[in-house]
């Protein structure tokens, strides 16, 4: 796409939840348009209904594709021809179809390079199930639809300086121990470490690794994973210059705010990391998918049916997802620019008395 303001693709999410409310509230302040250009995928009629119901003043422009996007405006790409009916707080197959239709078109136009960052409003997995739509989870969907060969998608929960990643996600608790391997932990922590360096601009990130089993990690009566899997993975990563420590139990990491000494926390399973994260961030955090060239994020909260239609939803999580997407894009662009024209290698030639700094000669091209 042409150079200009960063284009943020945003999907409407579940139309019976708080998705449209937090989207419209996020752009009610016109100064947001100084940072980016929103391209929202969904039903303009549904957006109008939400806006009127909750008396939100955000104006918008209706377009057919992100190719028609206008800067300094809130753009809505119309992608629900049947204009689904809004029934606040109801799990409904039609709402699931509407959410999925918006997601499909947003991902398609993102792949075509029409937008720069993809932000998904909250969806209801049960509504997808009722609509007979297979939804593998946010990170798995992003890897399947937007990932390139060899990329490893990794979910990271983010709120300010708190960043939590997972070894396993969408895995039943009874299977977590069997899924965890030294290789898996090393692979995921390596992706996390690289993301902290590039996406978050931290030159030497420190990562705390959590244990799997409860209680003291020295008490092998409750399990052997710490000694047989997690600790060996940490030792090999340290040898490979990754700065990581542990394994820690959650309570020991939380004592006297020990977690603040780390740039990232690596959990063994979803609820372990999510519980820690939500205790510290409430509902204003962001789920970010790293490990891919695509930049994808979503609010950490769900559809929040209990708040739907009441005008009480907090838009900070969606707004933070937008901010994070902008920051990551800028950091990656700076990294790419820095590596585009590396300095030629230099050395001191000690074979003579000049001791002058010289440059390595470029190798001559071979001729046939």
C-alpha positions in Angstrom: 0.0 0.0 0.0 1.1 3.6 -0.4 2.9 5.5 2.3 0.6 7.4 4.7 -1.1 7.0 8.0 -1.0 3.5 9.6 -4.2 1.7 8.6 -5.7 -0.4 11.4 -8.1 -3.1 10.3 -10.7 -3.7 13.1 -13.4 -6.4 13.0 -16.8 -5.8 14.6 -16.7 -8.9 16.8 -19.9 -10.4 18.2 -22.6 -7.9 17.4 -24.6 -8.9 20.6 -21.6 -8.0 22.8 -19.6 -4.9 23.5 -17.5 -4.9 20.3 -19.2 -2.0 18.5 -19.4 0.0 21.7 -15.7 -0.2 22.4 -14.8 0.5 18.8 -17.0 3.6 18.5 -15.9 4.9 21.9 -12.2 4.4 20.9 -12.7 6.8 18.0 -15.1 9.3 19.6 -12.0 11.3 20.4 -11.0 12.7 17.0 -7.3 12.9 18.1 -7.1 9.2 17.5 -7.3 9.9 13.8 -4.0 11.7 14.1 -2.3 8.4 15.0 -3.9 6.1 12.5 -6.7 5.5 10.0 -9.3 2.9 11.2 -10.8 0.5 8.7 -13.6 -1.3 10.5 -15.1 -4.5 9.0 -18.8 -5.1 9.8 -22.4 -3.9 9.2 -22.9 -0.2 9.0 -26.6 -0.7 10.1 -25.5 -2.6 13.2 -22.9 0.1 13.9 -25.7 2.8 13.6 -27.9 0.8 16.0 -25.2 0.5 18.6 -24.3 4.2 18.2 -27.9 5.4 18.6 -28.6 3.0 21.5 -25.7 4.2 23.6 -25.6 7.8 22.3 -22.1 7.7 21.0 -21.2 10.6 18.7 -18.6 8.9 16.5 -19.2 9.7 12.8 -18.2 7.2 10.1 -17.9 6.7 6.4 -19.1 3.6 4.6 -16.8 2.1 2.0 -16.7 -1.1 -0.1 -13.1 -2.0 0.5 -10.0 -0.8 2.3 -8.7 0.3 -1.1 -11.2 3.2 -0.8 -10.1 4.2 2.7 -10.1 7.9 3.5 -7.6 9.4 6.0 -9.0 11.5 8.9 -12.2 9.4 8.9 -13.6 6.3 10.6 -14.1 3.9 7.7 -16.5 1.0 7.8 -16.2 -1.7 5.1 -19.7 -3.2 4.7 -19.4 -6.9 4.8 -22.7 -8.2 6.1 -25.2 -8.2 3.2 -28.0 -9.7 5.3 -27.8 -7.0 8.1 -28.1 -9.4 11.1 -30.5 -8.5 13.9 -28.9 -7.2 17.2 -30.1 -9.0 20.4 -27.9 -7.8 23.2 -26.4 -10.5 25.5 -27.7 -13.4 23.3 -25.6 -16.2 22.1 -26.8 -16.5 18.5 -25.6 -18.3 15.3 -26.4 -15.3 13.2 -24.2 -13.2 15.4 -21.5 -15.8 14.9 -21.8 -15.7 11.1 -21.7 -11.9 11.2 -18.5 -11.9 13.3 -16.9 -14.5 11.0 -17.8 -12.7 7.8 -16.0 -9.6 9.1 -13.0 -11.5 10.2 -12.7 -13.3 6.8 -12.8 -10.1 4.8 -10.4 -8.3 7.2 -7.8 -11.1 6.9 -8.2 -11.3 3.1 -7.6 -7.5 2.7 -4.7 -7.7 5.2 -3.1 -10.4 3.1 -3.5 -8.1 0.1 -1.6 -5.4 1.8 -4.5 -2.9 2.1 -4.0 -2.6 5.9 -1.0 -2.6 8.2 -2.3 -3.9 11.6 -5.1 -6.3 12.4 -7.2 -5.9 15.6 -10.1 -8.3 16.3 -12.9 -7.2 18.6 -14.1 -10.0 21.0 -16.0 -13.0 19.6 -18.1 -15.7 21.2 -16.8 -19.2 20.5 -20.2 -20.7 21.4 -21.9 -18.5 18.7 -19.3 -19.9 16.2 -20.2 -23.4 17.3 -23.9 -22.8 16.8 -23.2 -21.4 13.4 -21.1 -24.6 12.6 -17.9 -22.5 12.2 -14.7 -24.1 13.2 -12.7 -21.6 15.3 -9.3 -22.8 16.5 -8.6 -19.9 18.8 -7.1 -16.4 18.0 -3.4 -17.4 17.8 -4.0 -20.6 15.8 -6.3 -18.7 13.4 -3.8 -16.0 12.8 -1.1 -18.6 12.1 -3.3 -20.6 9.8 -4.6 -17.6 7.8 -1.7 -15.1 7.9 1.4 -17.1 8.9 4.2 -17.8 6.6 6.2 -21.1 6.3 8.4 -21.6 9.4 6.7 -19.0 11.6 5.6 -20.0 15.1 2.7 -18.0 16.4 2.9 -17.1 20.1 0.3 -15.4 22.3 1.6 -12.6 24.5 -0.6 -10.8 27.0 0.5 -7.2 27.3 -0.2 -4.3 29.7 2.5 -1.6 30.0 5.7 -3.4 31.2 3.9 -6.7 32.0 4.2 -9.3 29.2 3.1 -12.9 29.6 3.6 -15.7 27.0 2.5 -19.3 27.0 4.1 -22.6 26.3 0.7 -24.2 25.6 -2.7 -22.7 24.7 -6.0 -24.3 24.0 -4.7 -27.6 25.5 -6.8 -29.5 28.0 -5.2 -29.5 31.5 -5.0 -33.3 31.5 -2.8 -33.1 28.4 -0.5 -30.2 29.3 2.2 -32.3 30.9 2.4 -34.7 28.0 2.6 -31.8 25.5 5.4 -30.0 27.2 8.8 -30.9 25.9 12.2 -29.3 26.2 12.1 -28.5 22.5 8.7 -26.8 22.7 9.8 -24.7 25.6 13.0 -23.6 23.9 11.2 -22.8 20.7 8.5 -20.7 22.3 10.9 -18.8 24.6 13.2 -18.1 21.7 10.3 -16.5 19.8 9.3 -14.6 23.0 12.9 -13.4 23.4 13.1 -12.2 19.8 9.7 -10.4 20.2 10.9 -8.6 23.3 13.9 -7.4 21.4 12.3 -6.3 18.2 8.6 -5.7 18.9 9.1 -4.1 22.3 12.6 -2.6 21.7 14.3 -4.2 24.7 18.0 -4.8 24.0 18.6 -7.5 26.6 15.3 -8.9 27.8 15.1 -10.9 31.1 12.5 -13.7 31.1 11.1 -15.4 34.2 10.0 -19.0 33.5 7.2 -20.5 35.6 7.1 -24.0 36.9 4.3 -26.5 36.0 3.7 -28.2 39.3 2.4 -26.5 42.5 4.6 -25.7 45.5 8.3 -25.7 45.7 10.1 -26.5 42.5 12.6 -28.5 44.6 9.8 -30.8 45.7 9.7 -33.5 43.0 7.0 -35.4 44.9 4.3 -33.6 42.9 6.0 -34.0 39.5 9.2 -34.4 37.6 8.7 -31.8 34.8 10.8 -29.1 36.4 13.9 -31.3 36.7 13.4 -33.3 33.5 12.0 -30.8 31.0 11.9 -27.1 32.2 15.3 -26.8 33.9 17.2 -28.4 31.0 15.5 -26.1 28.5 16.5 -23.1 30.6 20.1 -24.2 30.8 20.4 -24.7 27.1 18.8 -21.3 26.4 21.2 -19.6 28.7 24.1 -21.3 26.8 22.6 -19.8 23.7 22.7 -16.3 25.2 19.0 -16.0 26.1 18.6 -14.4 29.5 16.1 -16.5 31.4 15.6 -17.6 35.0 13.5 -20.2 36.9 11.5 -22.2 37.1 9.5 -20.1 39.6 6.2 -20.9 41.2 3.7 -18.2 40.7 3.5 -17.2 44.4 7.3 -16.9 44.6 7.3 -14.7 41.5 4.6 -12.5 42.9 6.1 -12.1 46.4 7.4 -8.5 47.0 6.7 -7.8 43.3 9.5 -9.9 42.1 7.9 -10.1 38.7 8.8 -6.4 38.1 12.4 -7.4 37.7 11.6 -9.2 34.5 10.7 -8.0 31.0 8.6 -11.1 30.3 7.0 -14.0 32.1 6.7 -17.4 30.4 3.8 -19.6 31.7 3.4 -23.3 31.0 -0.3 -23.2 30.3 -3.0 -20.6 29.5 -4.9 -20.2 32.8 -1.6 -20.0 34.8 -0.5 -17.0 32.8 -3.9 -15.5 32.4 -4.8 -15.6 36.1 -1.5 -13.8 36.9 -2.0 -11.3 34.2 -5.6 -10.3 34.9 -4.8 -10.0 38.6 -2.4 -7.2 37.7 -4.0 -5.7 34.6 -7.7 -6.2 35.1 -9.4 -5.9 31.7 -7.3 -3.2 30.1 -4.7 -5.6 28.6 -4.1 -6.9 25.1 -3.5 -10.3 23.6 -0.9 -9.9 20.9 0.2 -12.7 18.5 4.0 -12.5 17.8 6.3 -14.9 15.9 4.8 -13.8 12.6 5.3 -11.0 10.1 1.6 -10.2 10.5 0.8 -7.9 13.4 -2.4 -9.1 15.1 -4.0 -8.1 18.5 -7.3 -8.4 20.4 -8.6 -7.1 23.7 -8.0 -9.4 26.6 -11.6 -9.3 27.7 -14.5 -11.2 26.1 -17.9 -10.2 24.7 -19.0 -9.0 28.1 -22.7 -9.7 27.6 -23.5 -8.4 31.1 -22.5 -4.9 29.8 -23.8 -5.2 26.3 -26.2 -2.3 25.2 -25.8 -0.4 28.5 -23.0 2.0 27.5 -20.8 0.8 30.4 -18.1 -1.0 28.5 -14.5 0.2 28.9 -12.8 0.8 25.6 -9.2 1.0 27.0 -8.4 -2.6 26.1 -9.3 -2.2 22.4 -7.6 1.2 22.3 -4.5 -0.3 23.9 -4.5 -3.0 21.1 -4.5 -0.2 18.5 -1.6 1.5 20.3 0.4 -1.7 20.6 -0.1 -2.5 16.9 1.2 1.0 16.0 4.2 0.6 18.3 5.1 -2.9 17.0 4.9 -1.8 13.4 7.1 1.2 14.0 9.7 -0.8 16.0 9.8 -3.5 13.2 10.2 -0.8 10.6 13.1 0.7 12.5 14.7 -2.7 12.9 14.4 -3.4 9.2 15.9 0.0 8.3 18.8 -0.6 10.7 19.6 -3.9 9.1 19.0 -2.8 5.5 22.5 -1.2 5.1 24.9 -2.7 7.6 28.3 -1.1 8.0 31.2 -2.9 6.4 33.3 -5.0 8.7 36.3 -3.1 10.1 39.5 -4.2 11.8 42.9 -3.0 12.9 45.7 -4.3 10.7 48.6 -5.1 13.0 51.0 -6.3 10.2 52.4 -2.8 9.8 53.1 0.1 12.0 50.2 2.3 10.8 47.7 0.8 13.2 44.9 2.4 11.2 41.3 1.4 11.1 40.7 -0.4 7.8 37.7 -1.9 6.1 37.3 -5.5 5.0 37.4 -5.6 1.3 34.2 -6.8 -0.4 34.7 -10.3 -1.9 34.9 -10.2 -5.7 32.0 -11.7 -7.6 32.8 -15.1 -9.1 32.8 -15.1 -12.9 31.8 -18.1 -15.0 
